């Protein structure tokens, strides 16, 4: 939902240049192979390998298109084990990128990008992480915002502007309340 918020509401109004970075719950949480969380996090980790293959040859726009396609299939179609070649081809990418799914070639790149995100906001976080330069030019990051639906434009921009303002406050660390609603994904993008 945070990605939808940023792409649908914030980017057009604030002229953002976005680089999508991997964060892996397999690396972060290191679930036991016997845990019910292991296989889903391993699957998403392997999907990150494919994204890094795409980044290496096709660039950031292609990474976003594939990320968006993953989201459509997982969250809107509720199809977690979708056909990877079909997903790649549906966004104009060569199905050969699917070979990265089982290859360890991009593991070091994923770990480096993953660790860079956590280094900005600490290990006691999850996903999403948003990072940008504060008014002093220092790269800062937040875990969140975690939202269940995209707010209307005016509220979306007010929330973004508040996050930007808080990024400039030395000593500000955290806001949190217990989530009581499930995500409302809205129409399939």
C-alpha positions as CSV (number, residue, x, y, z in Angstrom):
1,X,0.0,0.0,0.0
2,X,2.9,2.4,0.7
3,X,4.2,1.8,-2.8
4,X,0.8,2.6,-4.3
5,X,0.6,5.7,-2.1
6,X,4.0,7.0,-3.2
7,X,3.5,6.1,-6.9
8,X,-0.2,7.2,-7.3
9,X,-0.3,10.2,-5.0
10,X,3.2,11.5,-4.1
11,X,5.4,11.1,-7.1
12,X,3.2,13.1,-9.5
13,X,2.8,16.0,-7.0
14,X,6.4,16.1,-5.6
15,X,8.4,15.1,-8.7
16,X,10.2,12.2,-7.0
17,X,12.9,10.1,-8.6
18,X,12.4,6.7,-7.1
19,X,14.9,3.8,-6.9
20,X,13.3,0.6,-5.7
21,X,15.6,-1.4,-3.4
22,X,15.3,-4.9,-2.2
23,X,14.6,-5.8,1.4
24,X,14.4,-9.5,2.2
25,X,12.5,-11.0,5.1
26,X,14.5,-14.2,4.5
27,X,17.7,-12.3,5.2
28,X,16.2,-10.1,7.9
29,X,14.2,-12.6,10.0
30,X,16.2,-15.8,9.0
31,X,13.2,-18.1,9.6
32,X,13.9,-21.7,10.4
33,X,13.5,-24.0,7.4
34,X,10.8,-25.8,9.3
35,X,8.9,-22.6,9.9
36,X,5.8,-21.9,7.9
37,X,7.4,-18.5,7.0
38,X,10.5,-20.1,5.4
39,X,9.0,-21.1,2.0
40,X,7.2,-17.8,1.4
41,X,10.2,-15.7,2.3
42,X,12.5,-17.9,0.2
43,X,10.1,-17.4,-2.8
44,X,10.1,-13.7,-2.4
45,X,13.9,-13.7,-2.0
46,X,14.2,-15.6,-5.3
47,X,11.9,-13.0,-6.9
48,X,14.4,-10.4,-5.8
49,X,17.1,-12.2,-7.7
50,X,15.0,-11.8,-10.8
51,X,14.5,-8.1,-10.1
52,X,18.3,-7.6,-9.7
53,X,18.8,-9.4,-13.0
54,X,16.4,-6.9,-14.6
55,X,18.1,-4.0,-12.9
56,X,21.5,-5.1,-14.2
57,X,20.5,-5.0,-17.8
58,X,17.2,-3.1,-18.1
59,X,17.4,-0.3,-15.5
60,X,15.3,1.2,-12.8
61,X,12.1,1.7,-14.8
62,X,12.0,-2.0,-15.7
63,X,12.6,-2.9,-12.0
64,X,9.5,-0.8,-11.1
65,X,7.4,-2.4,-13.8
66,X,8.3,-5.9,-12.6
67,X,7.8,-4.9,-8.9
68,X,4.3,-3.6,-9.9
69,X,3.5,-6.8,-11.7
70,X,4.6,-8.9,-8.7
71,X,2.2,-6.8,-6.6
72,X,-0.7,-7.2,-9.0
73,X,-0.3,-10.9,-9.1
74,X,0.3,-11.4,-5.3
75,X,-2.0,-8.9,-3.8
76,X,-4.8,-8.4,-6.4
77,X,-4.9,-11.8,-8.0
78,X,-3.9,-13.6,-4.8
79,X,-1.6,-15.8,-6.9
80,X,1.6,-16.3,-5.0
81,X,3.1,-19.0,-7.1
82,X,2.5,-17.3,-10.5
83,X,4.3,-18.2,-13.7
84,X,7.5,-16.1,-13.6
85,X,8.1,-16.1,-17.4
86,X,4.5,-14.9,-18.0
87,X,5.0,-12.1,-15.5
88,X,8.2,-11.0,-17.1
89,X,6.7,-11.1,-20.6
90,X,3.6,-9.2,-19.5
91,X,5.8,-6.2,-18.7
92,X,7.9,-6.4,-21.8
93,X,10.9,-8.2,-20.3
94,X,12.6,-11.2,-21.7
95,X,11.7,-14.4,-19.9
96,X,15.4,-15.3,-19.7
97,X,15.6,-13.1,-16.6
98,X,13.7,-15.9,-14.9
99,X,16.9,-18.0,-14.8
100,X,18.1,-15.7,-11.9
101,X,15.4,-17.2,-9.7
102,X,17.5,-20.2,-8.9
103,X,21.0,-18.6,-9.4
104,X,23.0,-17.2,-6.6
105,X,24.6,-14.6,-9.0
106,X,22.7,-11.6,-7.5
107,X,22.8,-12.7,-3.8
108,X,25.7,-10.4,-2.9
109,X,23.9,-7.4,-4.6
110,X,20.7,-8.1,-2.8
111,X,22.5,-8.4,0.6
112,X,24.4,-5.2,0.0
113,X,21.2,-3.2,-1.0
114,X,19.3,-4.8,1.9
115,X,22.0,-4.0,4.4
116,X,22.2,-0.4,3.1
117,X,18.6,0.2,3.8
118,X,18.8,-1.3,7.3
119,X,21.9,0.8,8.0
120,X,19.9,3.9,7.4
121,X,17.1,3.1,9.9
122,X,18.3,0.3,12.1
123,X,17.6,-3.4,12.4
124,X,14.4,-3.1,14.5
125,X,12.3,-2.4,11.4
126,X,10.5,-4.1,8.6
127,X,9.2,-3.1,5.3
128,X,8.6,-0.6,3.8
129,X,11.6,1.6,4.2
130,X,11.6,5.1,2.6
131,X,14.9,7.0,2.4
132,X,15.8,10.4,1.1
133,X,18.1,13.3,1.8
134,X,17.0,15.7,4.5
135,X,17.5,19.4,4.2
136,X,21.1,19.1,5.2
137,X,21.8,16.6,2.5
138,X,22.1,13.7,4.9
139,X,20.4,10.5,3.7
140,X,17.9,9.5,6.3
141,X,15.3,6.7,6.4
142,X,12.0,5.6,7.9
143,X,10.4,2.3,8.4
144,X,6.9,3.0,7.1
145,X,4.5,4.5,6.8
146,X,2.5,1.3,7.1
147,X,-1.0,2.2,5.6
148,X,-4.0,0.0,4.9
149,X,-5.3,2.2,2.0
150,X,-4.1,5.1,-0.1
151,X,-5.5,8.3,1.4
152,X,-7.1,10.9,-0.8
153,X,-4.6,13.2,-2.5
154,X,-4.8,16.1,-0.1
155,X,-4.3,13.8,2.9
156,X,-1.6,11.9,1.1
157,X,0.4,15.0,0.4
158,X,-0.1,16.3,4.0
159,X,1.2,12.9,5.3
160,X,4.2,13.0,2.9
161,X,5.1,16.6,3.9
162,X,4.9,15.7,7.6
163,X,7.3,12.8,7.0
164,X,9.7,15.1,5.2
165,X,9.4,17.6,8.0
166,X,10.1,15.0,10.6
167,X,13.1,13.8,8.7
168,X,14.7,17.2,9.4
169,X,14.2,16.9,13.2
170,X,17.4,15.6,14.9
171,X,16.3,13.2,17.6
172,X,13.0,12.1,16.0
173,X,12.8,8.3,15.9
174,X,9.4,6.7,15.9
175,X,5.6,6.9,15.7
176,X,3.5,3.8,16.0
177,X,0.0,2.5,16.8
178,X,-1.4,-1.0,16.6
179,X,-2.9,-1.8,13.2
180,X,-6.5,-2.9,13.4
181,X,-7.3,-3.1,9.7
182,X,-6.2,-5.3,6.8
183,X,-4.9,-3.7,3.6
184,X,-7.4,-2.5,1.1
185,X,-5.6,-2.9,-2.2
186,X,-8.2,-1.2,-4.4
187,X,-8.4,-1.7,-8.1
188,X,-5.7,-3.7,-9.8
189,X,-3.1,-1.2,-11.2
